[in-house]
Amino acid sequence: MSYQVIARKYRPQRFADVVGQEHVTQTLSNAIRQNRIAHAYLFCGPRGTGKTTIARIFAKCLNCTDGPKVEFDDNDPRCREIAEGRSLDVIEIDGASNRGIDEIRELRETVKYAPATSRFKIYIIDEVHMLTKEAFNALLKTLEEPPGHVKFMFATTEPEKVLPTILSRCQRFDLRRISTALIVEHLGEIARKEGVEIEQPALFAIARGADGGMRDAESTLDQLISFCGTKIVEADALSMFGLTAQSQVLALSEHLLEGNIEATLRELNALTRQGKELGRLLSDLLRHFRNVLLYQISKGDKSLLEISEAEMASLEQQSAKIRSEALGRILEVLTDAEWRFRDAASKKTFVEVTLLKVIEARNAVSLDAVLQQLQQLRGEDPSKPIGAPAPLVATKTEPPPSAFRLEASSSKPPAAAPAPATPTVGSQSSSSVDLKTLWADLIEAAGRASPFIKSYLLEAHPVSFEKNVLTIGFDPEFADHISLVDNSRNHALLHTKLSELGCGSCQVKFIKAEAPAGWSRTAPATPSPEAPRATRPAGATTTVPTQSKPQSAPTPFNKEEFKNDPLIQKALEVFKGQIVEVRS
């Protein structure tokens, strides 16, 4: 007889032989026992996980002698015909090469005929997602209401490409990737049957390279037996497929966690000289750091990890050296690198840069932590939510000499005061406030902080000052500017400037109102210091004076003092940065 490869020689022949897909085989077995057999099934999953194999076993269960039944005789002639691919009633179709509407029309004609010798006529269509849209539409009616003797079984690796109208007419089964432990166990049994001695680390290397596909793992083992004979060690598997030894992955990850750049680059250079596949190395590192994170989160639960005992000991040591937040940043770097690796012109340089980014990610500080430290430096409460606006608290402070002065009332009636030099605008509160003077100083003070708000205020006018609320009006022609200026930032700015002018608890309100007759829309002139100030009537606790704020010479900007400021130095330390340029 001609040689038969391991993947075909040890292909499962009944549901009990299928590895890692118990959720599918158990459901189909129960459906057969309860006589609840549907007319169409869709098996989805990665390559080499058993889609077509399960479809063939299911066909054996349906068409075996005295079937349908789960436990059939392997020597049953009908089952042997199906296993050898020569059954007239089980038709396997390759969806990639029979994807057109003509092939589906031919299938619609053949389904009318009864099976030759079996109970059912079964159509197994592999890679069904390759069918054209027209072919799918031609199959719809037959798939929904096939003759009683017809069963459809579809297999695909890309179920998202199958039309929803097809999916809704099938019972769907999603096959999953097979765990590393199950692949290692199954390969060990095959090796014993073949009389091959293979090391456990070599089995783990094969299982890692298979990425959850049993067929890939069996093909790799078959190739290794041809290469090495009856004795296989880990180095054989690693050298043949460009894989990295688990000990090398652990050593490289240790250098990364220690932040040892020189040792990291030396280890990578050694792996490159040995011909290791750099793309697989990134995948191995990503898998390892994922295991470290799972170990931390699960507090050492081995059921979540598919690793050897040696790797478990390494996870225990490394998880104590790094926080979960840093591990998350490392996984982000490696995930992005794995995605971009295929487009890199220089693979080795790309991986070197990626490993340096991993070391930086380990030492990085989260933005929330930086903001909390800055809040502490500013003397704010770190428990306050980040980004929350500071409350507008009225504080009782002594006004500066250039601010409006407040005069306390006395029990004696005050002497008659001269009338204000400038008339008040709008309705007044219990305090006599010279709005024009206050308005001029407010525009001047706000303009120094924000030229934008000054440009808006020049188009507005003061309306009233009542109950510690300064009402600012915009003519109807400028009413659309209210929405631009009426925001929390401008309110906070104006509140601050009013506090500096001696009105610590004042608030601001914007309305649409026409300016009084004779109001000039140019920047108001600053009143002279000799202008008389308004005083509050008897019985009032305070009065808002009208003395203007004299101009002070601007303080010269000193770059050296700025650089040596303690707050700037602390910010540089937190952000690990440096001053590149200082502009006044």
C-alpha positions as CSV (number, residue, x, y, z in Angstrom):
1,M,0.0,0.0,0.0
2,S,1.1,3.6,-0.6
3,Y,2.1,5.7,2.4
4,Q,-0.7,7.5,4.1
5,V,0.0,10.7,6.0
6,I,-0.7,10.9,9.7
7,A,-3.5,13.5,9.3
8,R,-5.4,11.0,7.1
9,K,-4.3,7.8,8.9
10,Y,-5.5,9.0,12.3
11,R,-8.5,10.9,11.2
12,P,-11.4,10.5,13.6
13,Q,-14.0,7.9,12.4
14,R,-16.7,8.4,15.1
15,F,-17.8,11.2,17.4
16,A,-15.9,9.8,20.3
17,D,-12.6,10.2,18.4
18,V,-13.0,13.9,17.8
19,V,-10.7,16.0,20.0
20,G,-11.8,19.3,21.6
21,Q,-15.2,19.7,20.0
22,E,-17.5,18.0,22.5
23,H,-20.0,20.8,22.4
24,V,-20.7,19.9,18.7
25,T,-20.5,16.1,18.8
26,Q,-22.7,15.9,21.9
27,T,-25.4,18.0,20.4
28,L,-25.5,16.0,17.2
29,S,-25.5,12.7,19.1
30,N,-28.5,13.9,21.2
31,A,-30.3,15.0,18.0
32,I,-29.9,11.5,16.5
33,R,-31.1,9.8,19.6
34,Q,-34.1,12.0,19.9
35,N,-34.9,11.8,16.1
36,R,-34.6,15.6,15.8
37,I,-32.5,15.7,12.6
38,A,-32.7,19.0,10.7
39,H,-32.4,19.4,6.9
40,A,-29.3,21.7,6.9
41,Y,-26.2,22.2,9.0
42,L,-23.4,24.8,8.9
43,F,-20.1,24.0,10.6
44,C,-17.8,27.0,11.1
45,G,-14.3,27.3,12.5
46,P,-10.6,27.7,11.9
47,R,-8.7,25.4,9.5
48,G,-7.9,21.9,10.8
49,T,-10.4,21.8,13.7
50,G,-12.7,19.1,12.3
51,K,-15.5,20.7,10.3
52,T,-15.4,18.2,7.3
53,T,-14.6,15.3,9.6
54,I,-17.6,15.9,11.8
55,A,-19.8,16.2,8.7
56,R,-18.6,12.8,7.4
57,I,-19.1,11.1,10.8
58,F,-22.6,12.6,10.9
59,A,-23.3,11.2,7.4
60,K,-22.2,7.8,8.7
61,C,-24.6,8.0,11.6
62,L,-27.5,8.9,9.3
63,N,-26.8,6.4,6.5
64,C,-25.4,3.4,8.5
65,T,-27.3,0.1,8.4
66,D,-30.3,0.2,10.7
67,G,-29.6,4.0,11.3
68,P,-29.8,6.7,12.2
69,K,-27.7,5.8,15.2
70,V,-24.6,7.1,17.0
71,E,-22.8,3.8,17.7
72,F,-22.4,2.2,14.3
73,D,-20.2,-0.7,13.2
74,D,-16.9,0.5,11.6
75,N,-17.1,-2.5,9.2
76,D,-20.6,-1.5,8.0
77,P,-20.3,-1.4,4.1
78,R,-22.2,1.9,3.9
79,C,-19.9,3.5,6.6
80,R,-16.8,2.2,4.8
81,E,-18.1,3.7,1.5
82,I,-18.5,7.1,3.1
83,A,-15.1,6.9,4.8
84,E,-13.4,6.0,1.5
85,G,-15.3,8.7,-0.4
86,R,-17.1,6.3,-2.8
87,S,-20.7,6.5,-1.6
88,L,-23.2,7.4,-4.2
89,D,-25.5,9.0,-1.7
90,V,-22.9,11.2,0.1
91,I,-21.8,13.8,-2.4
92,E,-18.9,16.1,-1.4
93,I,-18.6,19.4,-3.3
94,D,-15.8,21.9,-3.3
95,G,-17.4,25.3,-3.0
96,A,-14.3,27.0,-4.4
97,S,-14.3,25.2,-7.7
98,N,-18.1,24.8,-8.0
99,R,-19.2,28.2,-7.1
100,G,-21.2,29.3,-10.1
101,I,-25.0,29.3,-10.7
102,D,-24.7,26.5,-13.3
103,E,-23.4,24.0,-10.7
104,I,-26.1,24.9,-8.3
105,R,-28.8,24.5,-10.9
106,E,-27.4,21.0,-11.6
107,L,-27.5,20.3,-7.9
108,R,-31.2,21.4,-7.8
109,E,-32.0,18.9,-10.5
110,T,-30.2,16.0,-8.7
111,V,-31.9,16.5,-5.3
112,K,-35.2,15.3,-6.8
113,Y,-33.9,11.7,-7.2
114,A,-34.1,9.3,-4.4
115,P,-30.9,7.9,-2.8
116,A,-29.4,4.8,-4.4
117,T,-28.9,2.5,-1.4
118,S,-29.0,4.6,1.7
119,R,-31.7,6.4,3.8
120,F,-30.6,9.9,2.9
121,K,-28.9,11.7,0.0
122,I,-26.4,14.0,1.8
123,Y,-24.6,17.0,0.2
124,I,-21.4,18.1,1.9
125,I,-20.3,21.5,0.5
126,D,-16.8,22.6,1.8
127,E,-15.8,26.2,1.8
128,V,-19.4,27.2,1.1
129,H,-18.6,30.9,1.5
130,M,-16.9,30.8,-1.9
131,L,-20.3,30.4,-3.7
132,T,-21.4,33.5,-5.6
133,K,-24.3,35.5,-4.6
134,E,-26.3,34.3,-7.5
135,A,-25.5,30.7,-6.6
136,F,-26.6,31.3,-3.0
137,N,-29.9,32.8,-4.2
138,A,-30.5,29.8,-6.6
139,L,-30.0,27.5,-3.6
140,L,-32.4,29.3,-1.3
141,K,-35.7,27.6,-2.1
142,T,-34.2,24.1,-2.3
143,L,-32.4,24.7,1.0
144,E,-35.5,25.9,2.8
145,E,-37.8,23.1,1.6
146,P,-35.7,20.1,0.4
147,P,-37.2,16.7,-0.3
148,G,-37.4,14.5,2.8
149,H,-34.5,12.3,1.7
150,V,-32.0,15.2,1.3
151,K,-29.7,16.7,4.0
152,F,-27.3,19.6,3.5
153,M,-24.0,20.0,5.4
154,F,-21.9,23.1,4.9
155,A,-18.4,23.8,6.1
156,T,-16.7,27.2,6.1
157,T,-13.8,29.1,7.7
158,E,-15.5,32.5,7.0
159,P,-19.1,32.4,8.1
160,E,-19.4,36.2,7.8
161,K,-19.3,35.8,4.0
162,V,-22.3,33.5,3.9
163,L,-25.5,35.3,3.1
164,P,-27.8,35.8,6.1
165,T,-30.7,34.2,4.2
166,I,-28.6,31.0,4.0
167,L,-27.5,31.2,7.7
168,S,-31.1,31.5,8.8
169,R,-32.0,28.2,7.1
170,C,-29.2,26.2,8.8
171,Q,-28.4,25.0,12.2
172,R,-25.0,26.6,12.9
173,F,-22.2,25.0,14.9
174,D,-19.0,27.0,15.7
175,L,-15.9,24.8,16.2
176,R,-13.2,26.3,18.4
177,R,-9.4,26.2,18.3
178,I,-8.1,23.1,20.1
179,S,-6.2,23.7,23.3
180,T,-2.4,23.2,23.5
181,A,-2.8,20.5,26.2
182,L,-5.2,18.4,24.1
183,I,-2.9,18.7,21.0
184,V,0.1,17.6,23.1
185,E,-1.8,14.7,24.4
186,H,-3.1,13.6,21.0
187,L,0.3,13.9,19.4
188,G,1.8,11.9,22.2
189,E,-0.6,9.0,21.5
190,I,0.1,9.1,17.8
191,A,3.9,9.1,18.4
192,R,3.5,6.0,20.6
193,K,1.5,4.2,18.0
194,E,4.2,5.1,15.4
195,G,7.0,3.9,17.6
196,V,8.5,7.4,17.8
197,E,10.2,8.8,21.0
198,I,9.6,12.6,21.3
199,E,10.4,15.0,24.1
200,Q,7.6,16.8,25.9
201,P,9.1,20.3,25.1
202,A,9.1,19.3,21.4
203,L,5.4,18.4,21.6
204,F,4.7,21.8,23.2
205,A,6.7,23.5,20.4
206,I,4.6,21.7,17.7
207,A,1.4,22.6,19.5
208,R,2.3,26.2,19.8
209,G,3.1,26.4,16.1
210,A,-0.2,24.7,15.2
211,D,-2.2,27.6,16.7
212,G,-5.1,25.4,17.7
213,G,-5.3,23.4,14.4
214,M,-5.0,19.6,14.9
215,R,-4.4,19.0,11.2
216,D,-1.4,21.4,11.2
217,A,0.0,19.8,14.3
218,E,-0.3,16.3,12.8
219,S,1.3,17.4,9.5
220,T,4.2,19.0,11.5
221,L,4.8,15.8,13.4
222,D,4.7,13.8,10.2
223,Q,7.4,16.1,8.7
224,L,9.6,15.9,11.9
225,I,9.5,12.1,11.8
226,S,10.7,12.1,8.2
227,F,13.5,14.6,9.2
228,C,14.6,13.1,12.6
229,G,13.6,9.5,12.5
230,T,12.3,7.8,15.6
231,K,13.9,10.2,18.2
232,I,12.8,13.9,18.2
233,V,14.1,16.6,20.6
234,E,12.9,20.2,21.1
235,A,15.9,21.6,19.1
236,D,14.8,19.7,16.0
237,A,11.3,21.2,16.1
238,L,12.7,24.7,16.7
239,S,15.3,24.6,14.0
240,M,13.1,23.1,11.4
241,F,10.2,25.6,11.7
242,G,12.1,28.7,12.9
243,L,10.4,28.6,16.3
244,T,11.8,30.1,19.5
245,A,12.6,27.9,22.5
246,Q,10.3,28.6,25.4
247,S,13.4,29.2,27.6
248,Q,14.6,31.9,25.1
249,V,11.2,33.6,25.2
250,L,11.3,33.6,29.0
251,A,14.8,35.0,29.0
252,L,13.9,37.8,26.6
253,S,10.8,38.7,28.6
254,E,12.9,38.8,31.7
255,H,15.3,41.3,30.1
256,L,12.3,43.4,29.0
257,L,10.8,43.5,32.5
258,E,14.2,44.5,33.9
259,G,14.5,47.3,31.4
260,N,17.9,45.9,30.3
261,I,18.2,47.3,26.8
262,E,21.6,45.8,26.0
263,A,20.7,42.3,27.1
264,T,17.4,42.6,25.1
265,L,19.1,43.5,21.9
266,R,21.9,40.9,22.4
267,E,19.2,38.2,22.9
268,L,17.3,39.3,19.8
269,N,20.5,39.3,17.7
270,A,21.3,35.8,18.8
271,L,17.8,34.6,17.9
272,T,18.1,36.3,14.5
273,R,21.5,34.6,13.8
274,Q,19.8,31.2,14.6
275,G,17.2,31.9,11.9
276,K,14.2,32.3,14.2
277,E,11.1,33.7,12.6
278,L,10.7,37.2,14.0
279,G,6.9,37.3,13.4
280,R,6.5,34.2,15.4
281,L,8.7,35.7,18.1
282,L,6.3,38.7,18.5
283,S,3.4,36.2,18.8
284,D,5.2,34.2,21.4
285,L,6.0,37.4,23.5
286,L,2.4,38.5,23.1
287,R,1.2,35.1,24.3
288,H,3.6,35.1,27.2
289,F,2.7,38.6,28.6
290,R,-0.9,37.7,28.2
291,N,-0.3,34.7,30.4
292,V,1.4,36.9,33.0
293,L,-1.6,39.2,33.0
294,L,-4.0,36.3,33.4
295,Y,-1.9,34.9,36.1
296,Q,-2.2,38.1,38.0
297,I,-5.9,38.6,37.5
298,S,-6.8,35.0,38.3
299,K,-4.3,34.9,41.3
300,G,-2.5,31.8,39.8
301,D,-5.5,29.8,38.5
302,K,-3.9,27.2,36.3
303,S,-7.2,26.3,34.6
304,L,-7.0,29.5,32.5
305,L,-3.4,28.9,31.3
306,E,-2.2,26.4,28.7
307,I,1.4,26.2,29.8
308,S,4.1,23.8,31.1
309,E,5.3,23.6,34.7
310,A,8.5,25.5,33.8
311,E,6.6,28.4,32.4
312,M,4.2,28.4,35.4
313,A,7.2,29.0,37.7
314,S,8.4,31.9,35.5
315,L,4.9,33.5,35.5
316,E,4.9,33.4,39.3
317,Q,8.2,35.3,39.4
318,Q,7.5,37.8,36.7
319,S,4.0,38.7,37.8
320,A,5.5,40.0,41.1
321,K,7.7,42.5,39.2
322,I,5.1,44.5,37.2
323,R,1.7,46.0,37.7
324,S,-1.3,45.0,35.6
325,E,-1.5,48.6,34.1
326,A,2.0,48.2,32.7
327,L,1.2,44.8,31.3
328,G,-1.8,46.2,29.5
329,R,0.4,48.9,27.9
330,I,3.0,46.2,26.9
331,L,0.2,44.1,25.3
332,E,-1.0,47.1,23.3
333,V,2.5,47.7,21.9
334,L,3.0,44.0,20.9
335,T,-0.5,43.7,19.4
336,D,0.1,46.8,17.3
337,A,3.5,45.5,16.2
338,E,2.1,42.1,15.3
339,W,-0.4,43.8,13.0
340,R,2.2,46.1,11.4
341,F,5.0,43.5,11.1
342,R,4.0,42.3,7.7
343,D,4.4,45.7,6.1
344,A,7.8,46.5,7.7
345,A,10.7,46.9,5.2
346,S,13.4,45.9,7.7
347,K,11.9,43.2,10.0
348,K,14.8,43.1,12.5
349,T,14.9,46.9,12.9
350,F,11.1,46.9,13.4
351,V,11.3,44.3,16.1
352,E,14.2,46.1,17.8
353,V,12.2,49.3,18.0
354,T,9.1,47.3,19.2
355,L,11.1,45.8,22.1
356,L,12.4,49.3,23.1
357,K,8.8,50.5,23.1
358,V,7.9,47.6,25.4
359,I,10.6,48.8,27.9
360,E,9.3,52.3,27.7
361,A,5.7,51.1,28.2
362,R,6.8,49.3,31.3
363,N,8.1,52.5,32.8
364,A,5.4,54.8,31.5
365,V,3.1,56.6,33.9
366,S,-0.6,56.8,33.1
367,L,-2.2,60.2,32.3
368,D,-4.5,59.9,35.3
369,A,-1.6,59.5,37.6
370,V,0.2,62.5,36.1
371,L,-2.9,64.7,36.5
372,Q,-3.3,63.6,40.1
373,Q,0.3,64.5,40.8
374,L,-0.1,67.9,39.2
375,Q,-3.2,68.4,41.3
376,Q,-1.2,67.7,44.4
377,L,1.5,70.1,43.3
378,R,-1.2,72.8,42.9
379,G,-2.6,72.0,46.4
380,E,-5.9,70.6,45.1
381,D,-7.7,67.5,46.3
382,P,-6.4,64.5,44.3
383,S,-9.7,62.7,45.0
384,K,-11.6,65.3,43.0
385,P,-12.6,63.9,39.6
386,I,-10.1,64.8,36.9
387,G,-11.3,67.7,34.7
388,A,-14.0,68.9,37.2
389,P,-14.2,72.7,37.2
390,A,-13.0,74.5,40.3
391,P,-16.0,75.7,42.4
392,L,-16.6,79.4,42.3
393,V,-16.1,80.2,46.0
394,A,-16.3,83.8,47.1
395,T,-13.3,84.6,49.3
396,K,-13.0,87.7,51.6
397,T,-9.7,89.3,50.7
398,E,-8.3,92.8,51.0
399,P,-8.5,94.5,47.6
400,P,-5.2,95.6,46.0
401,P,-4.5,99.3,46.0
402,S,-5.4,99.6,42.3
403,A,-8.8,97.9,42.8
404,F,-12.1,99.4,43.6
405,R,-12.2,100.4,47.3
406,L,-15.1,99.3,49.6
407,E,-16.3,101.8,52.3
408,A,-17.9,100.5,55.4
409,S,-21.0,102.2,56.7
410,S,-21.3,103.9,60.0
411,S,-24.1,104.5,62.4
412,K,-24.0,108.2,61.7
413,P,-25.7,109.6,58.6
414,P,-23.0,110.2,56.0
415,A,-22.3,113.6,54.7
416,A,-23.8,114.5,51.5
417,A,-21.6,113.1,48.7
418,P,-21.2,114.7,45.3
419,A,-23.1,113.1,42.5
420,P,-21.0,110.6,40.4
421,A,-19.1,112.1,37.5
422,T,-20.6,109.5,35.1
423,P,-24.3,108.5,35.1
424,T,-25.3,104.9,35.9
425,V,-26.9,102.8,33.2
426,G,-29.9,100.6,33.6
427,S,-31.6,99.7,36.9
428,Q,-29.5,99.8,40.1
429,S,-29.4,97.7,43.2
430,S,-29.3,99.0,46.7
431,S,-25.7,100.0,46.1
432,S,-24.9,102.8,43.8
433,V,-22.7,101.3,41.1
434,D,-21.0,103.3,38.4
435,L,-21.6,100.7,35.6
436,K,-19.6,102.6,33.0
437,T,-16.5,102.8,35.2
438,L,-16.9,99.1,36.3
439,W,-17.5,98.1,32.7
440,A,-14.3,100.0,31.5
441,D,-12.1,98.2,34.0
442,L,-13.7,94.8,33.4
443,I,-13.0,95.1,29.6
444,E,-9.5,96.1,30.3
445,A,-8.8,93.3,32.8
446,A,-10.5,90.6,30.8
447,G,-8.8,91.8,27.6
448,R,-5.4,91.2,29.1
449,A,-6.3,87.5,29.8
450,S,-8.3,86.8,26.6
451,P,-8.4,89.1,23.5
452,F,-11.3,87.1,22.2
453,I,-13.6,87.8,25.1
454,K,-12.6,91.5,24.9
455,S,-13.7,91.6,21.3
456,Y,-17.2,90.3,22.3
457,L,-17.5,92.7,25.3
458,L,-16.8,95.7,23.0
459,E,-20.0,94.8,21.2
460,A,-22.0,94.5,24.4
461,H,-23.1,97.0,27.1
462,P,-23.8,96.7,30.9
463,V,-27.5,96.6,31.7
464,S,-27.7,96.3,35.4
465,F,-26.0,95.2,38.6
466,E,-28.5,93.8,41.1
467,K,-28.1,91.1,43.8
468,N,-24.5,90.6,42.9
469,V,-25.3,89.8,39.3
470,L,-23.9,91.8,36.5
471,T,-26.2,91.7,33.5
472,I,-24.6,92.2,30.1
473,G,-26.7,92.9,27.1
474,F,-26.1,92.4,23.3
475,D,-28.1,94.4,20.7
476,P,-30.4,92.2,18.6
477,E,-27.9,92.6,15.7
478,F,-25.2,90.9,17.9
479,A,-27.6,88.4,19.6
480,D,-25.9,85.4,17.9
481,H,-22.7,86.2,19.9
482,I,-24.4,85.3,23.1
483,S,-24.0,81.6,22.4
484,L,-20.3,82.1,21.7
485,V,-19.5,84.0,24.8
486,D,-21.9,82.3,27.3
487,N,-19.9,79.4,28.5
488,S,-18.3,78.1,31.7
489,R,-14.8,79.2,30.8
490,N,-15.8,82.9,30.1
491,H,-18.0,82.9,33.2
492,A,-15.0,81.8,35.3
493,L,-12.8,84.4,33.7
494,L,-15.2,87.2,34.3
495,H,-15.8,86.1,37.8
496,T,-12.1,86.1,38.5
497,K,-11.6,89.6,37.1
498,L,-14.6,91.0,39.0
499,S,-13.1,89.5,42.1
500,E,-9.8,91.3,41.4
501,L,-11.8,94.5,41.0
502,G,-13.3,94.1,44.5
503,C,-16.5,92.2,43.6
504,G,-15.7,88.8,44.9
505,S,-19.1,87.2,44.9
506,C,-20.4,88.6,41.6
507,Q,-21.8,86.5,38.8
508,V,-22.5,87.3,35.1
509,K,-25.6,86.9,33.0
510,F,-25.8,87.5,29.2
511,I,-29.1,88.7,27.6
512,K,-30.4,90.3,24.4
513,A,-31.1,94.0,25.1
514,E,-30.8,97.2,23.1
515,A,-28.1,99.7,24.2
516,P,-29.3,103.0,25.7
517,A,-29.3,106.1,23.5
518,G,-25.9,107.6,23.1
519,W,-24.0,104.5,24.1
520,S,-20.6,104.3,22.3
521,R,-19.5,100.9,21.0
522,T,-15.8,101.9,21.1
523,A,-13.5,100.8,23.9
524,P,-14.4,102.9,26.9
525,A,-11.8,105.3,28.1
526,T,-10.2,104.5,31.5
527,P,-11.5,107.0,34.1
528,S,-9.1,109.3,35.7
529,P,-8.1,108.6,39.3
530,E,-9.6,112.0,40.3
531,A,-13.1,110.9,39.3
532,P,-15.4,110.8,42.4
533,R,-16.4,107.3,43.6
534,A,-19.9,106.2,44.4
535,T,-20.7,105.3,47.9
536,R,-23.5,103.1,49.3
537,P,-26.3,104.7,51.1
538,A,-26.7,104.6,54.9
539,G,-27.4,101.1,56.2
540,A,-25.6,99.3,53.5
541,T,-22.7,97.1,54.5
542,T,-20.4,97.8,51.5
543,T,-20.3,100.0,48.5
544,V,-18.7,99.4,45.2
545,P,-16.4,102.4,44.4
546,T,-15.6,103.7,41.0
547,Q,-11.9,104.5,41.3
548,S,-10.3,103.0,38.2
549,K,-7.4,100.5,38.3
550,P,-4.2,102.4,37.3
551,Q,-2.0,100.9,34.7
552,S,1.1,99.1,36.0
553,A,4.2,98.4,34.0
554,P,4.4,94.9,32.7
555,T,6.8,92.6,34.5
556,P,9.7,91.6,32.3
557,F,9.8,87.9,31.4
558,N,12.9,86.0,32.7
559,K,13.5,82.8,30.9
560,E,16.0,81.5,33.4
561,E,13.6,82.1,36.3
562,F,10.9,80.2,34.3
563,K,13.2,77.2,33.7
564,N,14.2,77.1,37.4
565,D,10.6,77.4,38.7
566,P,10.0,74.5,41.2
567,L,6.7,73.6,39.6
568,I,8.2,73.5,36.1
569,Q,11.1,71.3,37.4
570,K,8.6,68.9,39.1
571,A,6.5,68.7,35.9
572,L,9.7,67.8,33.9
573,E,10.5,65.1,36.5
574,V,6.9,63.6,36.3
575,F,6.8,63.6,32.5
576,K,10.5,62.5,32.0
577,G,10.9,65.5,29.7
578,Q,13.2,68.4,28.9
579,I,12.7,72.0,28.0
580,V,13.4,72.5,24.3
581,E,12.5,76.2,23.9
582,V,11.0,79.0,26.0
583,R,8.9,81.7,24.4
584,S,7.5,84.7,26.2
